[in-house]
Amino acid sequence: MTSTASKKAGAALVGFLVGGAAGFVLTETIAIFFHFVLDTTLDVEGNGALLALFAGVPLLGAVVGALIGARAGSGR
C-alpha cells in the first residue's frame, strides 16, 4: 500500500521532469526558429537577459510541472 505522501512526491517528481523537458524543448524551438527562419543566431553570451530567459524557462517549467504533479498526486 502506497501512502498519499509517496504518491504526491512521485507525481511531483514526474511533473518536475516533464515540465523541465518541456521548457528545454521550448527554448530550443525558439532558437531553431530564429536560426533557420529569421537567419540570426541568438547569442546568449553577449546578452544577460537572453541568458536568464534561456536558463529560466526550463526552471520555471520544472517548478510549474512539479506543482501540477503534486496537485494531481493528491487526488484533486
MILO-601615 format. One record per residue: x, y, z of N, C-alpha, C in turn; residue number from 1; residue in three letters. Coordinates in nm, 4 decimals, decimal comma. Atoms other than C-alpha are relative to their C-alpha. Layout:
<rs>
X Y Z X Y Z X Y Z NUM ALA
...
</rs>
This chain:
<rs>
0,0837 -0,1163 0,0000 0,0000 0,0000 0,0000 0,0892 0,1238 0,0000 1 MET
-0,0784 -0,1216 0,0137 0,1416 0,3365 -0,1049 -0,0704 0,1142 0,0724 2 THR
0,0595 -0,1110 -0,0738 0,0898 0,6366 0,1187 -0,0301 0,1169 -0,0934 3 SER
0,0372 -0,1169 0,0783 -0,0599 0,9594 -0,0063 0,1203 0,0910 -0,0243 4 THR
-0,1187 -0,0848 0,0155 0,2660 1,1485 0,0537 0,0934 -0,0571 -0,1053 5 ALA
-0,0862 0,0643 0,0992 0,4573 0,8952 -0,1543 -0,0554 0,0192 -0,1409 6 SER
0,0625 -0,0234 0,1306 0,2091 0,9264 -0,4417 0,0191 0,1449 -0,0437 7 LYS
-0,0137 -0,1423 0,0294 0,2258 1,3037 -0,4194 0,1442 0,0332 -0,0394 8 LYS
-0,1411 -0,0248 0,0315 0,6073 1,3045 -0,4198 0,0369 -0,0582 -0,1355 9 ALA
-0,0275 0,0610 0,1304 0,6219 1,0664 -0,7155 -0,0597 0,0806 -0,1140 10 GLY
0,0652 -0,0811 0,1029 0,3761 1,2741 -0,9134 0,0707 0,1345 -0,0163 11 ALA
-0,0736 -0,1272 0,0078 0,5680 1,5920 -0,8275 0,1321 -0,0195 -0,0732 12 ALA
-0,1258 0,0283 0,0686 0,8936 1,4328 -0,9465 -0,0217 -0,0158 -0,1496 13 LEU
0,0309 0,0178 0,1425 0,7399 1,3251 -1,2753 -0,0366 0,1348 -0,0627 14 VAL
0,0360 -0,1328 0,0494 0,5874 1,6712 -1,3181 0,1202 0,0898 -0,0149 15 GLY
-0,1228 -0,0786 0,0057 0,9244 1,8315 -1,2443 0,0812 -0,0359 -0,1242 16 PHE
-0,0782 0,0452 0,1149 1,0996 1,6218 -1,5080 -0,0682 0,0353 -0,1321 17 LEU
0,0733 -0,0299 0,1242 0,8303 1,6637 -1,7725 -0,0055 0,1506 -0,0245 18 VAL
0,0037 -0,1461 0,0150 0,7978 2,0378 -1,7086 0,1349 0,0571 -0,0413 19 GLY
-0,1338 -0,0442 0,0378 1,1725 2,0883 -1,7289 0,0338 -0,0367 -0,1434 20 GLY
-0,0243 0,0416 0,1386 1,1923 1,8890 -2,0509 -0,0808 0,0853 -0,0971 21 ALA
0,0832 -0,0840 0,0867 0,9055 2,0890 -2,1987 0,0584 0,1409 -0,0121 22 ALA
-0,0635 -0,1312 0,0048 1,0781 2,4154 -2,1062 0,1257 -0,0008 -0,0852 23 GLY
-0,1202 0,0121 0,0819 1,4016 2,2948 -2,2641 -0,0362 -0,0083 -0,1481 24 PHE
0,0431 0,0127 0,1400 1,2228 2,1933 -2,5844 -0,0518 0,1345 -0,0513 25 VAL
0,0496 -0,1320 0,0405 1,0522 2,5342 -2,5925 0,1148 0,0948 -0,0323 26 LEU
-0,1121 -0,0896 0,0268 1,3813 2,7227 -2,5669 0,0758 -0,0422 -0,1252 27 THR
-0,0686 0,0474 0,1207 1,5421 2,5042 -2,8329 -0,0824 0,0298 -0,1252 28 GLU
0,0867 -0,0322 0,1135 1,2415 2,5560 -3,0614 0,0119 0,1477 -0,0366 29 THR
-0,0169 -0,1431 0,0254 1,2762 2,9321 -3,0235 0,1341 0,0259 -0,0676 30 ILE
-0,1331 -0,0187 0,0590 1,6485 2,9129 -3,1015 0,0040 -0,0498 -0,1442 31 ALA
0,0040 0,0542 0,1365 1,5854 2,6962 -3,4098 -0,0782 0,0931 -0,0917 32 ILE
0,0791 -0,0937 0,0792 1,3164 2,9367 -3,5306 0,0827 0,1220 -0,0386 33 PHE
-0,0815 -0,1176 0,0292 1,5496 3,2343 -3,5011 0,1122 -0,0331 -0,0976 34 PHE
-0,1134 0,0366 0,0843 1,8337 3,0457 -3,6695 -0,0426 -0,0268 -0,1442 35 HIS
0,0372 0,0421 0,1350 1,6509 2,8955 -3,9676 -0,0982 0,0942 -0,0691 36 PHE
0,1015 -0,0846 0,0625 1,3572 3,1293 -4,0273 0,0463 0,1450 -0,0087 37 VAL
-0,0408 -0,1404 -0,0022 1,4969 3,4679 -3,9260 0,1468 0,0198 -0,0360 38 LEU
-0,1408 -0,0007 0,0420 1,8566 3,3796 -4,0215 0,0889 0,0827 0,0930 39 ASP
-0,0858 -0,0623 -0,1002 2,0078 3,5099 -3,6999 0,0197 -0,0984 0,1137 40 THR
-0,0295 0,0903 -0,1104 2,1757 3,3183 -3,4210 -0,0073 0,0783 0,1304 41 THR
0,0123 -0,0660 -0,1293 2,0845 3,4084 -3,0649 0,1293 -0,0199 0,0785 42 LEU
-0,1252 0,0039 -0,0741 2,3997 3,4931 -2,8702 -0,0287 0,0261 0,1471 43 ASP
0,0309 -0,0170 -0,1416 2,3397 3,4307 -2,5028 0,1208 0,0479 0,0796 44 VAL
-0,1187 -0,0464 -0,0719 2,6983 3,5127 -2,4063 0,0076 0,1520 0,0041 45 GLU
-0,0078 -0,1454 0,0052 2,6608 3,8770 -2,5086 -0,1193 0,0700 0,0605 46 GLY
0,1227 -0,0616 -0,0490 2,3192 3,9340 -2,3560 -0,0453 -0,0725 0,1270 47 ASN
0,0358 0,0616 -0,1279 2,2498 3,8673 -1,9880 -0,1484 -0,0314 0,0126 48 GLY
0,1444 0,0231 -0,0088 1,8738 3,8984 -2,0229 -0,0398 -0,1237 -0,0795 49 ALA
0,0308 0,1173 0,0817 1,8637 3,6398 -2,3007 0,0495 -0,1275 0,0675 50 LEU
-0,0517 0,1150 -0,0731 2,0808 3,4044 -2,0965 -0,0921 -0,0355 0,1164 51 LEU
0,0922 0,0243 -0,1113 1,8499 3,4454 -1,7972 -0,1303 -0,0609 -0,0496 52 ALA
0,1225 0,0551 0,0570 1,5496 3,3753 -2,0192 0,0185 -0,1463 -0,0387 53 LEU
-0,0232 0,1362 0,0447 1,7022 3,0617 -2,1695 0,0297 -0,0951 0,1164 54 PHE
-0,0200 0,0835 -0,1180 1,8013 2,9353 -1,8243 -0,1271 -0,0073 0,0844 55 ALA
0,1176 -0,0067 -0,0849 1,4795 3,0423 -1,6545 -0,1214 -0,0742 -0,0506 56 GLY
0,1194 0,0668 0,0548 1,2222 2,8932 -1,8911 -0,0045 -0,1477 0,0390 57 VAL
0,0069 0,1400 -0,0456 1,3199 2,5286 -1,8216 -0,0202 -0,0125 0,1515 58 PRO
0,0193 0,0047 -0,1456 1,3416 2,6004 -1,4482 -0,1437 0,0323 0,0381 59 LEU
0,1391 -0,0353 -0,0262 1,0031 2,7690 -1,4475 -0,0939 -0,1136 -0,0419 60 LEU
0,0806 0,1143 0,0441 0,8570 2,4804 -1,6476 0,0085 -0,1158 0,0973 61 GLY
-0,0169 0,1082 -0,0964 1,0010 2,2328 -1,3976 -0,0775 0,0269 0,1284 62 ALA
0,0719 -0,0343 -0,1228 0,8557 2,4169 -1,0984 -0,1508 -0,0099 -0,0218 63 VAL
0,1435 0,0071 0,0296 0,5144 2,4524 -1,2606 -0,0430 -0,1467 -0,0168 64 VAL
0,0308 0,1423 0,0158 0,5231 2,0849 -1,3609 -0,0056 -0,0726 0,1325 65 GLY
0,0008 0,0623 -0,1329 0,6082 1,9823 -1,0049 -0,1238 0,0379 0,0786 66 ALA
0,1225 -0,0430 -0,0705 0,3227 2,1897 -0,8649 -0,1230 -0,0697 -0,0556 67 LEU
0,1144 0,0684 0,0615 0,0772 2,0427 -1,1131 0,0010 -0,1480 0,0356 68 ILE
-0,0109 0,1412 -0,0350 0,2086 1,6924 -1,0459 -0,0359 -0,0268 0,1447 69 GLY
0,0332 0,0180 -0,1417 0,1835 1,7325 -0,6700 -0,1492 0,0148 0,0246 70 ALA
0,1438 -0,0181 -0,0150 -0,1690 1,8589 -0,7012 -0,0774 -0,1190 -0,0571 71 ARG
0,0653 0,1167 0,0598 -0,2649 1,5720 -0,9312 0,0226 -0,1239 0,0856 72 ALA
-0,0299 0,1158 -0,0851 -0,0966 1,3248 -0,6981 -0,0796 -0,0026 0,1281 73 GLY
0,0786 -0,0040 -0,1244 -0,3065 1,4397 -0,4050 -0,1445 -0,0402 -0,0220 74 SER
0,1345 0,0501 0,0279 -0,6209 1,3246 -0,5811 -0,1008 0,1076 -0,0314 75 GLY
0,0938 -0,1090 0,0321 -0,7696 1,6615 -0,6739 -0,0284 0,0043 -0,1465 76 ARG
</rs>
